[in-house]
Protein backbone atom coordinates (compact mmCIF):
# COMPACT_ATOMS: atom_id res chain seq x y z
CA UNK A 1 0.00 0.00 0.00
CA UNK A 2 1.54 3.25 -1.14
CA UNK A 3 -0.30 5.80 0.99
CA UNK A 4 -3.19 6.01 3.36
CA UNK A 5 -6.34 7.82 2.26
CA UNK A 6 -7.71 10.38 4.67
CA UNK A 7 -11.24 8.99 4.64
CA UNK A 8 -13.13 5.81 3.88
CA UNK A 9 -14.77 7.28 0.78
CA UNK A 10 -11.38 7.72 -0.89
CA UNK A 11 -10.41 4.21 0.12
CA UNK A 12 -13.43 2.77 -1.69
CA UNK A 13 -12.61 4.62 -4.89
CA UNK A 14 -14.23 8.06 -4.85
CA UNK A 15 -12.21 11.01 -6.12
CA UNK A 16 -10.65 13.23 -3.45
CA UNK A 17 -13.27 15.93 -4.16
CA UNK A 18 -16.27 13.58 -3.96
CA UNK A 19 -14.81 11.84 -0.90
CA UNK A 20 -14.45 15.18 0.91
CA UNK A 21 -18.07 16.10 0.12
CA UNK A 22 -19.37 12.70 1.23
CA UNK A 23 -17.38 12.84 4.46
CA UNK A 24 -18.71 16.31 5.20
CA UNK A 25 -22.28 15.12 4.63
CA UNK A 26 -21.78 11.94 6.68
CA UNK A 27 -20.25 13.87 9.60
CA UNK A 28 -23.11 16.37 9.60
CA UNK A 29 -25.72 13.61 9.34
CA UNK A 30 -24.18 11.87 12.36
CA UNK A 31 -24.33 15.08 14.43
CA UNK A 32 -27.94 15.77 13.39
CA UNK A 33 -29.06 12.24 14.30
CA UNK A 34 -27.30 12.47 17.66
CA UNK A 35 -29.05 15.77 18.44
CA UNK A 36 -32.37 14.39 17.18
CA UNK A 37 -32.14 11.37 19.47
CA UNK A 38 -33.26 13.56 22.38
CA UNK A 39 -36.72 13.93 20.84
CA UNK A 40 -39.63 11.74 19.82
CA UNK A 41 -40.46 11.47 16.13
CA UNK A 42 -43.57 13.57 16.72
CA UNK A 43 -41.50 16.32 18.36
CA UNK A 44 -39.01 16.14 15.47
CA UNK A 45 -41.82 16.64 12.95
CA UNK A 46 -42.49 20.03 14.56
CA UNK A 47 -38.87 21.01 15.16
CA UNK A 48 -37.64 20.00 11.69
CA UNK A 49 -40.87 21.02 9.95
CA UNK A 50 -41.10 17.80 7.98
CA UNK A 51 -43.13 14.60 7.71
CA UNK A 52 -42.82 11.44 9.79
CA UNK A 53 -41.51 9.39 6.82
CA UNK A 54 -38.69 11.95 6.34
CA UNK A 55 -37.87 11.75 10.06
CA UNK A 56 -37.74 7.97 9.77
CA UNK A 57 -35.40 8.19 6.75
CA UNK A 58 -33.14 10.58 8.65
CA UNK A 59 -32.95 8.40 11.77
CA UNK A 60 -32.43 5.21 9.74
CA UNK A 61 -29.36 6.67 8.06
CA UNK A 62 -30.74 7.12 4.55
CA UNK A 63 -28.28 9.92 3.82
CA UNK A 64 -28.81 9.87 0.06
CA UNK A 65 -32.32 11.24 0.58
CA UNK A 66 -30.99 14.46 2.15
CA UNK A 67 -28.97 17.25 0.61
CA UNK A 68 -26.18 18.89 2.54
CA UNK A 69 -28.30 22.04 2.63
CA UNK A 70 -31.22 20.20 4.21
CA UNK A 71 -28.94 18.66 6.84
CA UNK A 72 -27.61 22.15 7.64
CA UNK A 73 -31.20 23.40 8.04
CA UNK A 74 -32.02 20.46 10.34
CA UNK A 75 -28.87 21.09 12.39
CA UNK A 76 -29.79 24.75 12.84
CA UNK A 77 -33.37 23.85 13.83
CA UNK A 78 -31.97 21.45 16.43
CA UNK A 79 -29.88 24.25 17.91
CA UNK A 80 -26.54 23.21 16.44
CA UNK A 81 -24.16 25.83 15.08
CA UNK A 82 -22.79 24.81 11.71
CA UNK A 83 -19.65 25.99 9.98
CA UNK A 84 -17.15 24.65 7.49
CA UNK A 85 -13.45 25.07 8.14
CA UNK A 86 -10.87 24.46 5.46
CA UNK A 87 -7.10 24.38 5.44
CA UNK A 88 -4.55 24.00 2.72
CA UNK A 89 -3.42 20.46 2.20
CA UNK A 90 0.20 19.50 2.37
CA UNK A 91 1.82 18.39 -0.86
CA UNK A 92 2.09 14.82 0.42
CA UNK A 93 -1.53 14.56 1.56
CA UNK A 94 -4.06 13.04 -0.81
CA UNK A 95 -6.92 15.31 0.27
CA UNK A 96 -7.46 18.56 2.11
CA UNK A 97 -8.83 18.57 5.60
CA UNK A 98 -12.45 19.58 6.01
CA UNK A 99 -13.80 20.02 9.53
CA UNK A 100 -17.44 20.37 10.46
CA UNK A 101 -18.01 22.22 13.70
CA UNK A 102 -21.42 21.74 15.21
C-alpha positions as CSV (number, residue, x, y, z in Angstrom):
1,X,0.0,0.0,0.0
2,X,1.5,3.3,-1.1
3,X,-0.3,5.8,1.0
4,X,-3.2,6.0,3.4
5,X,-6.3,7.8,2.3
6,X,-7.7,10.4,4.7
7,X,-11.2,9.0,4.6
8,X,-13.1,5.8,3.9
9,X,-14.8,7.3,0.8
10,X,-11.4,7.7,-0.9
11,X,-10.4,4.2,0.1
12,X,-13.4,2.8,-1.7
13,X,-12.6,4.6,-4.9
14,X,-14.2,8.1,-4.8
15,X,-12.2,11.0,-6.1
16,X,-10.7,13.2,-3.4
17,X,-13.3,15.9,-4.2
18,X,-16.3,13.6,-4.0
19,X,-14.8,11.8,-0.9
20,X,-14.4,15.2,0.9
21,X,-18.1,16.1,0.1
22,X,-19.4,12.7,1.2
23,X,-17.4,12.8,4.5
24,X,-18.7,16.3,5.2
25,X,-22.3,15.1,4.6
26,X,-21.8,11.9,6.7
27,X,-20.3,13.9,9.6
28,X,-23.1,16.4,9.6
29,X,-25.7,13.6,9.3
30,X,-24.2,11.9,12.4
31,X,-24.3,15.1,14.4
32,X,-27.9,15.8,13.4
33,X,-29.1,12.2,14.3
34,X,-27.3,12.5,17.7
35,X,-29.0,15.8,18.4
36,X,-32.4,14.4,17.2
37,X,-32.1,11.4,19.5
38,X,-33.3,13.6,22.4
39,X,-36.7,13.9,20.8
40,X,-39.6,11.7,19.8
41,X,-40.5,11.5,16.1
42,X,-43.6,13.6,16.7
43,X,-41.5,16.3,18.4
44,X,-39.0,16.1,15.5
45,X,-41.8,16.6,13.0
46,X,-42.5,20.0,14.6
47,X,-38.9,21.0,15.2
48,X,-37.6,20.0,11.7
49,X,-40.9,21.0,10.0
50,X,-41.1,17.8,8.0
51,X,-43.1,14.6,7.7
52,X,-42.8,11.4,9.8
53,X,-41.5,9.4,6.8
54,X,-38.7,12.0,6.3
55,X,-37.9,11.7,10.1
56,X,-37.7,8.0,9.8
57,X,-35.4,8.2,6.8
58,X,-33.1,10.6,8.7
59,X,-33.0,8.4,11.8
60,X,-32.4,5.2,9.7
61,X,-29.4,6.7,8.1
62,X,-30.7,7.1,4.5
63,X,-28.3,9.9,3.8
64,X,-28.8,9.9,0.1
65,X,-32.3,11.2,0.6
66,X,-31.0,14.5,2.1
67,X,-29.0,17.3,0.6
68,X,-26.2,18.9,2.5
69,X,-28.3,22.0,2.6
70,X,-31.2,20.2,4.2
71,X,-28.9,18.7,6.8
72,X,-27.6,22.1,7.6
73,X,-31.2,23.4,8.0
74,X,-32.0,20.5,10.3
75,X,-28.9,21.1,12.4
76,X,-29.8,24.7,12.8
77,X,-33.4,23.9,13.8
78,X,-32.0,21.4,16.4
79,X,-29.9,24.2,17.9
80,X,-26.5,23.2,16.4
81,X,-24.2,25.8,15.1
82,X,-22.8,24.8,11.7
83,X,-19.7,26.0,10.0
84,X,-17.1,24.7,7.5
85,X,-13.4,25.1,8.1
86,X,-10.9,24.5,5.5
87,X,-7.1,24.4,5.4
88,X,-4.5,24.0,2.7
89,X,-3.4,20.5,2.2
90,X,0.2,19.5,2.4
91,X,1.8,18.4,-0.9
92,X,2.1,14.8,0.4
93,X,-1.5,14.6,1.6
94,X,-4.1,13.0,-0.8
95,X,-6.9,15.3,0.3
96,X,-7.5,18.6,2.1
97,X,-8.8,18.6,5.6
98,X,-12.4,19.6,6.0
99,X,-13.8,20.0,9.5
100,X,-17.4,20.4,10.5
101,X,-18.0,22.2,13.7
102,X,-21.4,21.7,15.2
